[in-house]
Structures are given as C-alpha cells and as structure tokens.
Amino acid sequence: MVMETLWEKKITGPSRAHGRLCAVLLISGLTAVAPLCSAFEEEARSAGEVPVAAEPVNSPLRTLLEAAMLPGLKWPRFTDHRQDLKHLYQIRNDKLLWTVEGKPTQQAVAAVESLGEANDKGLLTSDYEVPLLKRWLDRLTVGVDPIASQPALFDVALSLSLMRYLSSLHGGRVSPYPPQPFDVVDTVERMARGGDISRMIASVEPASRIYSGLQRALIRYRALAAEASYAPVTVTGVLRPGMHQASVPDLRRLLHTLGDLPADVSAVEDPEIYDSQLIDAVKRFQKRHGLAADGIVGKATMAQLGIPIAQRVEQIRLGLERFRWLPNSVARSLLIANIPSFELYGFRASGPVDDPEFVMKVIVGKARRGLRTPEFHADMKYVIFGPYWNVPASITRNEIVPILRRNPGYLSRQGMEIVDRFGGKVKRYPLNAGTIARLRSGTLKIRQRPGPRNALGRVKFLYPNPYSVYMHDTPAKRLFQPARRDFSHGCIRVEDPFRLAEFVLRDQSGWTKKRIQQAMRSSKSKRVNLRMPVPVYVFYSTVLVDWQGNTRFFDDIYGLDAILRRRLAKGYPYSG
C-alpha cells in the first residue's frame, strides 16, 4: 500500500512533499522505500529542481510534523490537528512528551490505558490507535525493534490520538453546531506533565445526567447484546388484555430483561395469560419507544420488540455523539427541540443541561424531502403576538390556488387576503381570474390575518435562520394526540404556546402572565424584541435517557442515523 501511494505521487512529478513522505517512511523503519526515494531524488536533479536531500531535516519529530502523516495509523493523515501538534511541541522546545531516553513515561502508560476506555463512551478504541499504541508501548518498554518503534513516531501518535479523543468527547466529531471553546493543546500538555489523566478526560465531556445516563445505557445494552439467552419475541396476531397465548411467557421474560417488568412482581397463576402486571410492563415499553401506551401488542409494538439489541447499541453510540454537540451548560436559558421524540425542552439557571423546567409536545416537518425540519442552532430574538401567516409560494401554488378554482369563498372563510408583499404597507387585491394567475406565477401573495383560524395560532417565536423555520402556536390541537407528530411543512408547532411565551419573556420587564394572555387574545399584531436572546437547538437524536433514568428510543423518521454512521465511518479528518 505504501509503495502504491508513492508511485501514485510519482506520476505528478517529484516534489518536496515526496521528500517529506520518504523521510517519514524511512524514520518508521520502512527501508524498502529507499530505492524509490532515491529515484525521486534523481528525477528532481534531472528536472533542475531542488533535490529531496537538500531539504533540511531538523529532527525526526520535526519531519513527522511537517509531513502531517504517521504511517501505520488507521487514519494516518492528521491535517485535523497538524497546527495543534506543532504548537504543542513548540511549547516543549521540540522535546518529546511521552518518552525519556527512549522509554515511555508513566503518563504515557496511563494515557494509553485511558484511550482504551473509548468503547465505553460510544467511540471505538481502534479510531484512537489503541492496539497500535499498546504494541509500540511494549516495544519501547523492553527496548526491542528500535527502528520500527521510533520514540518520535510513538510520541506524535500518542499526542495525536489524545487530541482526537479529547475533541471527540468534548464536541463530537461532525457537529453541525458552532464548536464550544476548548484548548486541546493545553490539556494534552498538562496530561504529559502529570496529574490524573482520567479525571482530565472526564472534565471535557458533557456533565449532564442525560449524557451519563446514555453511557450507562450503552454498557447495559452491550451486555444484553452479548447474552446468548437474549432473543426477540414473536406474538401471533394482536395481543389484547386477558388473552391467552403461548408467546406470553417469552414476552414476560423479555420485558423483565429490558427492565419494563419489575423483578418483584407477584407470581402468576397462568403464565400464558396477558394479565395486568404484564399490561403495565407493555405500556412502559411502549412509552419508552415512542408509541401510544395502550397496552395492546399490535404491529407497531411488535416491530419495536423485534429490533435487535445490536441496533439499540448503535443508536446509543450515535446518541452519545449527538449529545456532545450540545452546549455543556446553561448560561441563562436554553431551548432544545428533539425531532424524533417530538418534544421541546426548556432549561433555565446556570450549570449542566440537566432537569428541564418544562417538556412539551411539538409537531415537526413531514418525513418528506423539502418538508423536513432541519438541524441547526440559532438565537430566538423576538416574539410576535397575533401574527400574520405569510403563506409560502409553494403552498399558495400547489395547495391554495387549486382550492380557489373550485371554492372562491375559501379565502374569506379562512381570514386570508391577496397582497403584493409581506410586511410593511401592503396593497390588497380582489379574487378574480387575473389575480389567481398572478398567485400562480408568484407576483402576488396570500397572507392570513391574525385570529382564531390563523395557521400560526396566537403567537410565533422567531430565531432568524437560513431555513425560515420558527416555532408557533396552532389551532389544530388534535394533532398533538398521536404519538408520531410529523405533520408540518418544516416549522415547529408547540403544544403550550403560553408556557413558552412565559419562559422566553420572564426577564422582560412588564410581561406578566396577565399581559401575555391579553396579547394572545388580541386580534392586533404585536412584535416584542427579547432583551436577552434565547439559544435554540433544533436537534435529532433517536435515543435519550429521560430525567427519571428511562432509556427511550424513537423511530429514525428522517433516516439521519444511517447518514451519520456513513459520515463517521470516513474517519479523520472527516473531510468531504
């Protein structure tokens, strides 16, 4: 593989990059490349270029850092931390951090041991070169194979692995949100100098109970996946309360294993009867898996019971990755909307993102391209009571215009009007064949006046973003009843708009509960600028551990888990 890479580079002609790569490979003990490297040097001389040998090489350490390549590693290119590594070794005047006179330090041994805990945190030890680092550590310890285990190569590889590990734990690997501040160079340098490495690693991870709960769930579900006795259950037809079926004992055992059926339940006279104790356990299972908790084991419940535990383990690993993207603490207030759980969480006070002040149901975008609610972060800056609904051009053209051709009275009944623009001073137009044609072409628009029929309800919450997505009330309260609630065109409808308005306006002078109620009843539109913007994270996790410690799973309604798995499989530096 190494020889093939060199020959590929040779096609484009010799360069200083060839020289750096040859130097790194020779430092690594790959002497088989020496003839090819000599050929590169000769070609450079023939072409009148500066030959490879003319490049100054201060030390094996400096050569490795300049090449940004560590042969033998799973992810050998380190453009992701090249500047960090250069800065790290500049601080130490180009001295090695993890070896003394060719022997590894105790801090090096502790660092490799800590990297070996990556699997318990939802990461892979192989991504942080643990098997390779352990082999090099052993060789350096006993002083064998001195060429292939150059101290400089081991030193840079360990520093790089720690930087990648710390960065992964602190803010995830492929976060769509702005990164949280973190000095990875200082942390690695302090690790090399001394101290408790495990504690320093723990200090960069999210401190919330949700995150630590997911780590515990990962260990538990991995143990379940390893149990030979664990097996899914098959129920014949639909299982209803009081029914008798041979699969009931297996269902009882499965729910006991998963923790939905307590260990201290009383003995049953007939183990094949679907009794009240098992019904309660099924309801707990249904609630944990985003289903209507009706106690009836039908198609949807059977589908969740049949999902392999290995798939649950993968969901938790992806959930841990995503929770590292979120802020580690709340400065004043914070809103997180999780799309797969159809819930909005409001956090206040300062400290870890732990107990929410409220949890409310939400409706999100349909699971169709163009209608999905996107993942993003923005700051909520203002609230509009009595909002106009500016109907998107696509809805006007595809949904409303066909209705108007059949039912000209539709606009007046819905409190809608035809206008030339959204916002400011508008000109209104009557409904006729000409204005319908202009609506279809987009030169005229439709907006819905404030009122009880308004699609945005009594209030909307604006956090400017490229997707024109926001939160709002809705008159269609019945849509909050189903367990799965992807019904919108992308915006987020909230179950309790008054509670949300109270939350975001709490620090706003004069905005009492009574005033908020009056503003929501008014037919006049009123904009309120927030004195302190509220951070909003529109989030996507198919698993979480709630504030009672229950592990909850949700359907991957947008198929984003598979996309995240593929992206993480690309490895460092996650380019492209």
N, C-alpha and C positions, 0 to 999 in steps of 0.2 A: 504494500500500500504506500509506504514512504517513497520507494523508488518510483512508483507510478506518479505520485504527486510531483516529484522533482522533474520527471520527464515532461509532464504537462506544463510546468512552469518554463521549461527549456524552449518550448515551441515559440514563446513570445520573445525570446532573446534573453541573454544574461542581464542581470541587474544586481543592485546592492541587496535587494530582498533575497535573491538566491544565496548570496554570501551569508546573510544572517541566518537563513534556514539551514545551510550547510554547517555553520558553526554550532548551531543548537543541536543538530543531529549528531555531530561528532562529540560534543560535550556529553550527550546522552549515551555514548558508547556504541552508536550505530556506525561502526567503521566501514561497513560495506558501501557507504555512500561516498567514501573518499575518492575513488576514481572518477565518479560522475562530477563531484565538486571540482576536481582538477580540470575536467573538461570544460566546465563553466568558466573557470579562470582563464584557460587558454583561449576560449572564444572571446572573452572580454578583451584580452590583449589584442587579438586579431582585428576586432572591431574598433580598436582605438579607444575603448572605454577603460575607466579605472578598474583594474582587476580586483577580484574579491579580496585577495590577500592584502591589498593596500588599505582596506578599511581598518581603522584602529579598533581593537577589542580590549577594553579596559579590564574585564574580568568575566568569568562565566556568568555571574549574576547579571552584569550589565548586558551581556549578549542575549540572555534569555528575555530580559525586559524589553529590549529593542525589537526583538523578533516577534513578540506577542504570540508565541507558540511554545507549547510544552508537549513534546512528543510523548506518547504513551497514555495520555489522559483521555478519558471518554469524550470530553469537549476540549480539545487542545488549544483552540484559538481563544484568547482572552481579551479581545477588544472591549468587552464589557467592563473590565476593571484594570485596563492597562495603565491609565493615568493614576489610579489609586495605588497600584503596586509601585509605580515609580516614586510617588510621593512617600509611601511607607518606607522604602529603603533609603530614600534621601534623608529622612528623619534620623535613620540609624547609620548615616555616613557609609552606605553600601555594605554594612556588616550583616551577616546572616542573623536571623532572628531565632531560629529553632534548633541550631546546632552549635556546639562548641568543640573546636578541634575535631570536627568530623563526626562527633557523637551527638545524638538527639538529646535535647533538654527534657526535664520532667514536664515542662509546659507543653512541649511538642507531643509527648505521650498523652497528656490529659486532653489536648486539643483533638487528637485523632479519636480518642475514646468518645468525646462529646459529639463529634461528627457521626460516630456510629449509632447515635440515637435518632438519626434523621427519620427512620421509618416510623417511629412512634409519634412523630409530628406531622405525618402525612406527606413526607418527602421520601426520596429514595437515597440510600447511602451511596449507591453507585454513581449518582449525579455529583456527589461531593468527593469522589475518588477514594472512598474509604478502603476498599480492597487493595488498591494500588499503594496508598499511603502506608497501610499496615505492612505490606511486603518491604517497601523501602525502609520503613522504620526498623524492621527486624534486621535487615542487611546492614544498616548503619550502626545498629547497636552492637552487632558482633564483628563488624569491620570486614565483611566479605563483599566480593564483587564491587570493588571501589569505583570502577568506571561507570557501570550502569546505574549506580546509586549515588551519583554526584551530590554532595551536600547542597549545592546551589539549586539543583533541579528539585530536590525534595523540599527545600526551604520555600521556593517560589510556589510550588504546587500546593503546599500546606496553607500558605498565606492566601492564595487564590481561592482555595476550597472554603476557607473560613469566610472570606469576603462574600462569596456566593451564598453560603449558608446563612450568614447573618442578614444579608439583603433579602433572601427568600423569606426568612422568618419575620423580618420587620415590615416589609411592604409587599410581599408576594413577588412573583416572577414576571407576570404580564398584566399588571394592574391598569385598568382604563382610567383610573382617577389620578389626580396630581399626587406625586410622592410626598410622604411625610418626611420632614428633616431627620437626617441620621448621618453621623460621622463614622463611617465604616473603617476608615484608616486609623482613627484614634482608638477605636475599640480593639482592632487586631493588634495594634502596637501595645496596648495595655495588657492584652492577653499574653503576649510574648514576654513582657516584663515580669509577670507574676500575678497572683490572685486566683480567685475561684472562677475558672472558665465556664463551668456550667451555669453559675449564677449570672455571669455577664451575658451569656447567650439568652437565658430566660428574661433578662431585663429588656431585650429588644423586641420580644414577642408581644402581641396584644394581651392586655391584662384582664380582659372581660371574662365573665363566667361563661358566656356563650362559647368563646374560643376554647377555654379549658375544658368545658363540657364536651365539645366536639373531639378533643384529644382523648378524653376518657372513652367516649363512644367508639372511636377508632380502635382502641386497644380491645374493647369488648367485642366488637363485631369481627375483628380479625380472629379473635379466639373462637367465636362461633363458626367462622368460615373454616377453621381448622378441625372442628369436631366431626368425626366420621359419622356420628349418630344423627347429625342435623340433616333434615330433609324437608322439602316443601310438602304441603298438604293439598290433596285433591278432593274437593267437595262435589258430590253429584247433584246437579241441578241447583236450585236455590234453597239454602238452609234458613228456615224461619224458626222463631222461638217455639219450643215444645216439640219440635220434630225429632224423629228417631232416625239415626243414620250411622253406619259403621265407621265413617270417617271422623266422627265427633271425638273419640279418644285421641286421635292423631292431632286434631285441631287444638285440643286441650293441652297436649304436650308442647306443641309449637308455641302457643301463646304464653305458656309458663316459661319456656326457654327465652322468649323475647322480653319477658318481664311484664306483659299485659295482664297475665293471670297471677295474682299473688301466691306466694308459696304456702301461706297459712289458710287457704280456703278449706272449707269443710269437705269431708268425704261425700261422694255422691252415690245414691242407691243404684242408678243405672247409668254407667259411663257413656252410653250411646245416646242419651237424651240431651238435647240442646237446652240446658237449664239456665236459670237466671244468673248464676255465677259466671258461666261461660259467655252469656249475652253481654254482661258488663265488660268482660275482657275484650270481646269483639268490638264493642263501642270504643274502648280505649285505643285499640289498634286502629280503628277507622279514623278516629280523631287525629292520631299521630301521623296518619298517611294522607291527610288532606281529603278525606271522604266524609260524606254525610253519616253521622254517628247514629244509625237507625237500628243496629244490631242484626240486620239481615245480611247473610253472607251470599251476595249475588256476584255478578260478573266482575264489577269493579273491585270488590273486596278480594275476590279470588285472584285477580290479576296482581294485586299488591302482595298477597300471601305467597304467590308463586315466584316473586323476584328473588334471584339467587343472592345469598348473603355477600358473595364476592362483589356483586354490583353495588350493594349498600356500602361496602368498604370503599369502593371507588368514589361514590357520591360524597362520602365524608371527607376523603382526601381533597376532592375538588372544593368542598365547602370550606375546609381549612384554608386553602389557597385564597378563596374569595374573601373570607373574613379578615385576612391580612391586608386587604386593600383598603379597609375602612379605617377611619381615624381611631387612634388608640384611646382617646379620651374626649370628653365633652367639655368645651370651654364655657359655654353658657347654655346653648340649646342645640338640638340636632334632630333631624328627621331622616328616617331610613324607611324607604318603601321597598319591600321584597316582592318581586313579581310572582315567583312560583307559589308563594304562600298566600298571595292576595291580601297582604297586611301592611299597615303603616304603623311605625313605632316612633313615639316621641320621647326624647331624652332631655332632661334638664339637670342643672347643677354642674359641678366640676368633678372630674375623676374618670374612672374607666366607664366604657359603654356597657353598663350592667342593666339594672332594673329600669324599664321604661316607665314614664309617667302615664302613658296610655298605649293601648294596642287597639287599632280599629280596622275593620274590613275595608278593602278597596276593590275597585274594578279596574282592570288594566286592558291594554290593547289586545285585540284578537290575535290568535296564533296564525296570522297570515302575513306574508311579506307586504310591507307598506303600511301595515296597521299595528305592528308590534310596538310596545313601549320600550324605548331604548335604555340601556345602562348609561348613566352619566352622573356627574356631580355639578351642582350649581347652587347659588345662594338665593333664597327667597327674599325678594326686595320690596314687594308691595302686595296688597290685598285689594280686591275690587268687590264691593258690595253692590248688588243689583247689576250684574254685568250684562252687557250685550253679548250675544253669541255671534261672532263673525264666522259665518258658515264657510268652511274650506271650499275652494273651487271644485275639487274632485267630488265632494258630496253634493254641491249645487248641480254640477253637470250630470253626475251618474245616478243620483237618487231623487233630488227635488224636481228638476226640470221634467222628468217623465211623469211625476205626480201632477204637476201643474197642467200638463196637456189633458189629463183625464179629469182633474178636480181643481178648477180655478179658485175655489174658495179656500183652498188649503192654507195659503199664506195668512189670510186674516184670522183664521181659527187658531193658527199657531203663533200669532203675535209677531209675524215676520214682515219685513219690508224690503223693497228693492232700492238699493242706493248705489251711488257712483264710487264710493270709497268707504274704508273702515276708519273711523276716528276723525276727529275734527269736525268741521262744518260739512254736512253731507247734503246731497240733493236726492230727493225721493222720486221714484218713478212708478207709474201705474202698471198693472199687469196687462200685457197685450202680446200679440204675436211678435212684434218688434223687440220688446224687452225680453221675451223668452229667448229669442235668437241671440241677443246680446249677453244674456246669462250663460247660454251655452258656449259662446266664444270667450267669455271671461271679461268683457269690457264693462259689465255691470255685476253687482254682487248682491248677496242676500245677508241680512243680519236679523237676529231675533231680539226683540225688545225685552228689557227686564220684566219679570213677572213670574207667576206660578208655573207657566208652561215652559219657561226658558230651559234649554237643554243643559245649561251650566248651573241651574238651580239659583240659589240666592247669593252665592259668593264664589269667587275663584281666587286662587293663590298663585302668584306669578314668581317664577325664578327664571329669568331670561336664559335661553339656551338655543343652540343651533337647530333643535328639533321642533321648536314651537310646542313643546309639551308642558302641561301645567296640571295642578290639582284643582278640582272643583266639586261643587255640590251637584246633585241630580234630582229631578222629580221622580225618576223611576226607582223608587226604593225597593221594589220587589226583586230587583236584580242582585241585591245583596244576600238573598236567601240561599242560592245554590252554593255548594262547596267550591266549585270551579267557577271563576268570575272573570273570564277574558271576553268582554263584550264591547269595549270601546274602540275608537279609531286611533288610540295611542295615548290620549291623556288619561289621568288617574282620577277616578271619581271616588270621593270619600264618603264613608257611611255617616260620620258625625261632623258636619262642617262647622257647627257651632263650637264643638270642643277644639277643633283645630284652630279656629279663629281666636278663641280664648288663649290657646297655647302660644301662638305667634305674636299676639298683641299684649301679652301680660306685662311687658316692660314699657308699653306705650301709654303715655300719660292720658288719662281721661277715658280710656277704653274699658269701661266696666262691663260686667255681664249684661246689664240692662241696655247699655248703649249698643252693644254688639247685636242684641236681639232686635232692637229698633232698626238698626241698619239693615239687618237681614230681611225685615218685613217691608222695608221701603221699596217703592217702585222706581226711585231715582238712583242712578248710578253714582257711586262714590269711591274714589281711589284713596287708599291710606298707605303712605310710604312707611316702611318699617325703619325705626330708628337704628336697630341692630339687625342686619341681615341674618337669616337663619340658614345654616348649611343643609342642603338636601342631597341625599344619596339615593338614586334610583338603582336598586341592587338586584342581583339574580343569584339566589342560592337554592338548590333543591333539597337542602338539609339544614336544619338548625337544632340547637338544644334550647328549649324554652326556659323560662325563668322558674319553672318547677322541676327542671332537670330531665324532662322528657325529650328523647330524640325523635324529631319529626322529619318525615320525608315527603316530598312533593313531586308531582309529575314535571318532567322537563318539557314544558309546554312549547318552548321555542327551539328546542334541540341545541341549546348552548353548551350543555355538558360535553357533548361529542366534539364540538368546536374547540373548547378549552383543552380537552385531552390531546387533540392533534397539535395544538399550538405548544403545549408543554413538552410534547414528545420531540419537538425540534431541538430542544436543548439550548445551552448557552452558545452565543449571546442572544438567542431568541430574535434574530433579525429576520425580516421578511414575513 
